[in-house]
Amino acid sequence: MKRIIAVILSAILIMSVFISCEAKQKGTDDTVSKNTSSNSTDTDENDEDNEFLKTNFPSGSNVKVLNTNKVAEGETVAIVTTNMGVFKIRFFSDVAPKTVENFINLANEGKYNNTKIFRVVSNFAIQGGDTTNTGSGFESSFGGTFEDEFSEQALNLRGAVGMANKGEADTNGCQFYVVQAPADALVSGIWDILKQKQDKVFPASVRELYEQMGGAPWLDFSHTVFGQVYEGMDVIDAIAKVQTDANDIPLEDVFILSVQITTYTPNAQEPTENTSESPDATSSGTDSEA
């Protein structure tokens, strides 16, 4: 995916709502692809007048990001079994308590069982969690949608788990995504592009994390991040490689078979499930606001 830098500069205007926009425009994934033709330089570390920086990163470069923490014994975690393998999520309950509660409630009620991962964009993210399997369901465990929970400590780094929305604030429901973008998929000069096109400035320590880990920084403070995949990113990467149509829908169904909420115990034997067959689903999930 090699596109001229002008395409990337224009695409940056819409990529912050990619996950939430009904118009699924092919090529949005190119905004997170590596582009070596850009000669942009990094944003100045100290830009005290930037409103985005002041409002969202009060700790500046001293921010303690939760994504990099290791899972600890006794933590509540989710074991997500798909027909392509298992990945596991730890939660950010301290900064996104209602979002975590919503996910756990839906999982315990079996609402995520046999639902599709209905949008896949390699070098960006995978998306699922529509409990109606239509691609447009947004009913939370509380009924309707609920408010955002943003934090400087919970960012869209590679492996982050965040909430899809309707392209508006405070419209979280049931759909979620996992950021798959590796470090080498970041656009060269991304920080200058974000500053020029969205007036977003990030602390130096946060920029360094994204450059080391990968991720989708343009989603920060537009989508609630409530967890991190701590095991099974190879499964996320495999899902990201499946063939898709022009709307980023997998040509062969990828299913979440079950989501088990449990307590993390080091070296514990996890329950095994048959992942060789997918459930029969009747809807395509092509008309979502995701």
N, C-alpha and C positions, 0 to 999 in steps of 0.2 A: 504493500500500500504506500506508494510514493506519490504524493501530491505536492503541488507548489505551495509555498508558504501563504500565498493569498487565500487559498481555500481554507487553510487552517485558521487564519485570522478571522475570516467570516464565520466559520463553524463554531468558534469559541463563544459566539453570542447565543447559540442555542444549546450548547452541550450541557449547560447547568440544569436544563430541564429535560434532558434526554430520557431519563428514567420515568419522568412524570408526564411526558407529552404524548398525546394520542397520535399525532402525526409522526410516525416512526420513519425518519428520514435516513435512508441508507447512506453511509459515509460518515456518520457521526463518530464511528469508531476510529476514523482516520484522525480525529482530533487528539487521540492519545497515542498515535503511532510515532515512531522515531522519525524526525525530519532533520537531516543534517545540513540543510541549505540555509537555516536561519543563523544569523550572526548576532542575535540579540544577546545582551549581557544581563547578568543577574540584577535584580532590583537592589537598590541601596538598602543595607541592613537596617539603618535607622531612618524611618520615615514617620516621625511622630505625629504628623498632621493627617495621616491617612485614617479615615473614619472606620473602614473595615478592620484595620489593624487594632485601633484603639478599642473598638467595641467588642470584638470577638477574641482578642488575645491580650487580656489585661496583664497576664504574666510575662508577655513578651517571649524572649528566647529561653526563659526559665520555666516554661510550661512543662508539666509532667504528663506526657501522653500515655494513656492507658493501653493503647494498642500494642505496645511493645512489652507489656508485662507478661510473665509466664503464668499459666494456669496454676492455681494453688490447691492443695488438698482441702477438701471440704467445700469448694466452690460449686455453685449450681451451674450445670452445663447442659447443652443440648447435643444429642447425637442424631444427626440427620442422615438417614439411610436413603440413598437414591438407587435407581437401577444401573448406575455407573460406579457406585461405590459409596463410602461413608465419609462425611466430614463432621467436625465437632466444633462447637461454638462456646466460648466463654462470654459472660455478660458484663455490661457496664452499668450495674444497678445503681451505683452512687450518683451518676450523672444523668441517667435516662431511666429512672425507676418505673414510670408508667409504661414506657415502650417495652421494657423487659417484661413487666407484668402481663401486658397484652400478648406478647409472643408466647410466654409460658402458658397462659390461659388457653390460647388457641391450640397449642401443641397438646396440652393435657386433655382437651376436648376432642382430640383426633381430627381437628379441622384441616390440618396440613397433610394428613395422610392421603396418598394417591392423588396429589395435585401436581400440575405440570410446572416445570421450569420452562416458561414460555417465551423468554427472550434471552438471547445469547449474543454477545458481541465480544469477539476475541480481542484481547489487549484492552478490555474495558471492564465488563461486568456480566454476571448472569443474574436473572431475575425470576422469581417465582412467588409462591405464597398466596396466590389467589384462591381463596377457599371455595369459590364457585366454579372454578375451572373454565371460566369464560374469558379470562384475561382482563375483565373490567370490574371485578368485585373489590369492594373497599370497606367491608363491614368489619369493625374491630370487635374485640371481645366485650367491649363496653357498650356496643351499639353505635352505629355511625362511625364518624372519624374523631380524632382527638389531636391535641396540640403538639407542636414540636418541642423537643428537648435538646437544644444545642449546647455544646461544651467545647472549649479549647482543648480538652483532654481526650476527646473522642473524634478522630479524624478519619477521612476516607483513604487511609493507607491500604496497600494491598492486603487482602484478607478481611477488611472491615465488613461488617454486616450492618446495613442501613435500611431505612424505611422508604419505599416508593411513596409518592403522593400524587395529587391531581394537578400539580403545577402551581399550587397555591399554598400559602402558609397554613399550618394546622389542619392538614387533611390526611393524617396517617390513618391507616386502616389495618389491613392484613398483609399486603404485599411487601416483600423485602428483596434486597439484592445483596450479592457478595462481590466486592471489588476484586477483579482478577488481574488488572493491569500491572505488569512487572516494571521494574525500574527502567529497562531499556525501551519501554513503550512511551515514556514521557517525551512530549515535544521539546525539542531543543529551544531554549529561550522561553519556556512556559511561564516563568515568573514575570517577565516583561510583558508577555501577551496578556496575562491576567490583570496586570496593573493597567495596561493601556485600554483594554476592552471592557473590563468589569470593575476597575478601580479597586482591585483587591491586592493588598500587600501582606505577605506572610513573614513571620519571624525567621531569622536565619536558621535556627535549630529545627524548625518545622520543614523548611525547604530541604535541609540536609537529610531529614528522615525520608521525605518523599523520594529524593534522589537515590537513597540507599535501598529503600524497600519497594518503591513503586506506589501507584495509587492514582486517585482521581481528585486532585485538590480543588477543582472547580465546583465539586459537589458540596464542599464544606459549608456549613451554615445555611444550606438549602434543603438538606436531607438529614434526618436524625440518625446518628450512628449509635447503635446500642450493643454492639458486640464485636468479636473478632474470632475468626477461624484459627484455632490453635493446633489443629491436626487435620490433614486431608486436603491441603491445597493442591496436591497432585490430582485429586478428583475434580476440584474446581477447574484446574487447567485442562483436564481431559474434556470436561463438559464444554469449556470455552472453544474447543477445537471442532465441535460437531458442525456439520454442514447446516446452513440456514437459508431461508428464502430472502426475498428483498425486504421483508419487514423484520428480519432478525429472529424469525421463529424457526426452531429446529425442524429439519425435514423428517427426522425420526424422533418420536416423543422421548423426552427425558422426564422422569417422574421422581418426585419426593414420595417414597413409599411410607415413611414414618418419621416422626420426630419424637424422640424420647428425652424427657427431662430427668436428669439424675444428678448425683453428687460425684464430683471428681475424686477418684482414688488412684494414686499412682500405681502403675503396673496391674491394675485390675483388669480382669478378662471382660471385654465388652460382649454383650449378647450378639449373636450372629443372626442374620436374616438372609433369606434367599433373594438375591438381587438380579437373578437371571431373566425374570419376566416382568413386564410392565402391565399395570392394570388397564383394562379397556376403558378409554375415555371417549365421550361422544362429542365434546366440543373442542374447537380448534384453538381458542384463546388468541384470536387474531385482532380483536377490536378493542383492546384494552387502552385505558389511560394508565400507563405503568410507570 
